[in-house]
């Protein structure tokens, strides 16, 4: 059993390596496709609105993270969630090129290692936090990471002073439920659903001292949420809701309560990050 007091402090320590010949073959094929796409793509020149998300920015990925932000800023402007909502609600084809950047789960590395870079580069960002993981004891984190096979070790989460400091800078603290619950599995329990959604929002606002009106549902696929969960999110007062499904954001057409996002992680090579930032597989 893993030592519950030991946390990964670098990407090399955190992410599980690919194992097994089938997985390695799939990974090699994927890398080849992305390399070909990188050669095919050129810098973005047409209007777009694109939401990107990751989980962490570890110390060993800071150089790539900074290089990515600078490269992306050559092709588009990073906007905060309020601006994104305005662009979507405007209903007119965007005449600009816009990125929105967010991070799920509330890992401390985003604030500690990524925060100074985003402040330097003036890139607004949102951290979607699961409130019971903030300041969590080792046993709570132990249970959480037991269901996260992508990680080879536990990753430290924010504390509330860090969350408050991020929100007082250019960050935003959004909601990712209390316990990282799969909403489609608890939609029959109205009390728990309300606690995971409205309860989490109240906890965030109490600690951060600012309105929390952005939500991202855990796991992020269409099967991880249902109509009951969506209704509870709206009833709790959230005005935007983010998925983890790749797709284009289209002003006037995209549902602000079902905003698509492209995943990327900053231990990936820069050319791969830019392939996703340019909307690979967006259609």
N, C-alpha and C positions, 0 to 999 in steps of 0.2 A: 504493500500500500504506500502511496506517495506521502511524504512528510507534509502535513497540512500547514506547517510554518514556513515552507520554502516557496518563493514566488519567482517566476521568470522575470528577468529584468531586461532581456534582449529578445529580438525576434527569433534568433537562433535557438534560444532556450524555450520559447513559448510555443512555436508552431510545430506540430507533429510532422516528421518527415514522411514522404511517400514510401510505402513499403509494399512488396508483392509485385511480381512481374506484370500482372495485368494493370495495376494502378500506375506503374511506371510507364508502361506502354501508352496508356491513355494520356498521361501527363506529357510524354514526348510528342504525341500527335497533336495535343492541344497547343503546346509551345510552338510547333511548326506552323500550325494554322495562324496563330497570332503573329508570328514573325512574318509570314506572307502578307497578312493584313497590314502590318506596320509598313512594309515596303510599298503596298498599294495605296495606302492613305497618304494624303497630304495635309498640311495645316488647315484647320477649319476656316472657311471663308463665307459660308452661308449662315443665316440666322439659326439659332437653336436655343432651347432651354433644357438643361440636362442636370439631373440630380445624381450625385456621387456619394457613396458611403463606404466606410471602412470600420475597423474595430480598434486599432491601436496605432501608435507611432512610437516605436521603441527607440532607444538611444542609437542603436546600430542602423536604424533606417532613416535617421534625421537627414543625412545628406541627400538621399533619394527623395525624401518628402519635400525638402526645400526645392530641389531641382524640378520636381513635378509641379509644385505650385507656380514656380516661375515660368515653366513651359506652358502650363495651362493658361496663365494670365496673358500670354502672348496671343491666345486664341479666343479668350472670353473673359467676362467679368464675373467674379464671385459675388453673390448676393445673399443676404440673410433671408430667413423664412418669411418675414413680413413682406419683403419685396417680392419674393417668389409668389406668394399668394396674390399679390396685386397684379403681377404679370399674367398669372393664370386666369384671374377673374376678368382681366381687361377684355378678353374675347377677341382681340385683334392679333393677326400674325405678328410675331415678334420681329422687330427690325434690328435686334441686337443679338449678341451671343452671351449666354448666361450660364454659369455653374452655381449649384448649391451643394455645399459639403456638409456631411453629417457623419457621426460616429455612434455606433450602437454599444450598449451594455455598460458604459461608464467606467472604462479602465483609466487608471491614474496616469498611464504613460501619455495619453492624449493631452492632458493638461500639463504634465511635467516636462515632457520632451517635445510634443507638438505645439503646445500653447505658445511658447516664445517664438517659434517660427511663424505661426499664423499671425501673431501680433506684429512681428517685423514686416511681414509681407502684406499686412492689412487684409487678411482673408477671414471673413466672418464664418463661424461654424456653429453647429448644433451638436450637443451630446445628449443622446437619448439614454436615460439612466433607468435601471431597475432599482427602485428605492431600497429594497431589502438587501441589496448587494453593497450599498454605500455604507462604509464603516462596518462591514459585516465581520462576524467572528469566523475563525478558520473552519468550523464545522459547516456553517452556511455556505461558504465558498466551496468547501469540499463537495457538498451535495450538488451545487451548481455545475462545477466542472466535471463531475462524474457523467454528466449527460452531454458533454461537449468534446467529442472525439477529435476535433480539429486541433486541440491543444495538447501538447505533451506535458505541460506544467501549468499550475495555476498562475493567474495574472492579478496583480494588485488592482483594486478598484479605488475610485475616488473616496475622499472623505468630504463631509459637508462643507467645511471651510474652503476646500478647493473648488467645489461646485459653485459656491457663492462667488468666489473670486473670478471664476471663468465667466459667470453671468454678468459680473460688473465690468468685465473687459469687453471683448468683441465676440464672446461666446454666448450661446443660449443653452439652457438646460431644458430639454424636452423629456417626455414621459415614455417609458418602455415597460410599463406595469410595475407592480411591486416585486414579484418573484420571478420575472421572466416567464410568465405563464403562457401556455398555448391557448389563446382565447377560444378557439373552436372546441376545445375539450372541456371548458368550464362554462359554456354559455347556458347550460341548463341550471346553473346555480347562480341565481340573481344576486344574492348577497355577496358571494365571492367575486363575481364579475364587477360589481360596483366597487368593492374594496380594491381590486387590482387596477381599476381605471380611475374612478373619481377619488378613491382613497390615496392612490399614488400621487395624483395631481395635488391634493391638499398637503401631502408630506413635502413635496418639492417646493411648493410656494411658501410653506412655513419655514423651511431652511434657507431658501435662496432669497426670499423677500421680493420676488418678482412674479408676474403672471406666467403661468405655464399653459400654453395653448397649442403646443405641437406634440403629436403622438406618433410613434412608430410601433407597429405590433410585432411582438417577438416571433422569430423564425421567418416571418415576412412573406410567405407564399400565400396563394389564394386559399389553400386548404387550411391555413392556420387561423383563419378568421371567418365568421359567418355574419348573417344579417343582424343577429342579436348583439354580437360584439360591436359591430359598426354603429348600431343604434346607441349602445351604451357609451361609446366614445363621443358621439355627437351630444348626447344628453349631459355628459360631464363637462361640456363647454369647450372642447377642443375644436379648433378651426382649421386644422390640417392634420392629415393622417398619411404616413409614409409606409410603403411596402418595401420588399426586397426583390421585386420583380423588375427585370430590365425592361425599359420601354422609353418612348419619347414623351416628353411633356409638351402638350399642345395647348396654347392659350385659347380659352373659350371652349375647349373640348375635354381636357383632362379634368377628372373629378378631384377637387382639392382634398377630398377625404379618401383618395386612393392614388397617391402620387407614386409613380415608378422611380426606382433608383438603380444605378449601376454599381455593383460591388467592385471594389479594388482594395488591395492591401499593399502596404508600402515596403514589404520585403520582396515584392515582385519587381522585375527590372523596369526601368523607366520607359522603354519602348512599349512594354505591355500596358503600363498604366495609361499611356497616351492613346493606345488603341481603344481602350474602354472609354476614356474621356471623350473620344471622338465619336462615340455612339455605336461601336461594333455590336452587331446583333440586336440593335435597337428595334428594328421593325418586327 
